[in-house]
């Protein structure tokens, strides 16, 4: 990414200063041609009160986005794991603002929605009544535009009507008014939430029926699909556009790129806040920084939201 051009005027002479090399800390310097005074560009710390060098912070986040665990990042970068988690929280907050600011009034044609299962702290069957209600099963609801591969909205919560309603309402705020087609799986709350939220939509469910897994393979092998049923719910959905392949492929990218979603490991989230930060960071990176193989640009570039591939440092800034 090209570096933004910075100019500076002399406070005393009110004339533009000429570039005068760089300070030893990497910041650019300027000299007034009239009075001869030198100035350094304003100091900016995108990490707030954290004193971690930006280069090391970017490396840590890049490793997290490539599927490394927190302990692996700790051994490689020599940053303490608490520092890494704090860095994740800072990045997550910034990415949440980026998604809210840029994913607005996006024109869409085909939208796919799905949910990705994970758990926080412990699995649902081990949650006790006195435990924090954020523990247990945690589903990541995702909406993606089929043509641009842009993730339009995400939500974390239980797989229930309340989370579904909040997720679909957030999707309504992200897309531009107009008629479009949406496809979901057979999750029942979508049947009421989508038609109630969107008055002008073509909506269909793609329901997959799975065969029973042989004994011994239930835990480690995905179930085999025996049949697929298409159920139009409202509007006039085009049968050729009823599809969930793109969202399911993005779910695989999430499980490969975010260690917390890797199955059958001990790399699960212990706190809801850390989990949400990791999810928000991943999908913001997916939209703005990650070149999609079939598009050869980022989804945000394909959707004409931005004109260049963002860097992780730009996410932090």
C-alpha angles and dihedrals in degrees: 000000000000115000115248115252112249124198131183135196123213109250091215102042099026091222128126114266123226122237111268107185126266137302119241089256090060098256118131122250130214134197127206110232092208106048099016096232118147126219136188123221115257117282114246126188111189090187094062112214094357115111097202113128110255093235092056092045091053090049092051093050092046090054091050089051091051094057102267120145123239091252091051090051089048092055094046102042097030089228116138114254091240089056090050092051091047089050088051090053092050092049091046092054092050092047092050089056091047092053091048093047102044105029095072131122092358113174110235138183106177123021126187123195130192143152129239118208124224136139138230122220096337140000119275096254090060096050113113126207093251093052125101107279090227089069121093128033115015120184124200109214112206133187119193134181107237098215102042095030087226116156104229102184142355133193135180126212147086119325095255143110095271095057091041092054092049091047095050091045089054089050090054090055092050101054132065120251114268143088118297140156124251131190128195138169121257096282103141101218090065089067092070102024099056099046091044093051100040116046093184109044140119105223132182136167123227105205119191120202114208130206118235109267117241116257110277095023098070094090101041108028128062115246117258117247111238098181144352123223124197115208118186108212106178140349121012108300116195107240092216091058098048101110143132098184096109095051091046090052091050088052088058090051089052093052091047096044102038114058093204090069097050108117126233095018135103091242095105126131119268097192132041092224093056091046093052092047091052092049094047092047092050097050094044088051089047091053102041110019110029118084109225110226097223095040096041087213134066118276090246090056091048089052089048092239092125134012100220144036110269123225125222088249088057090053089055093046 
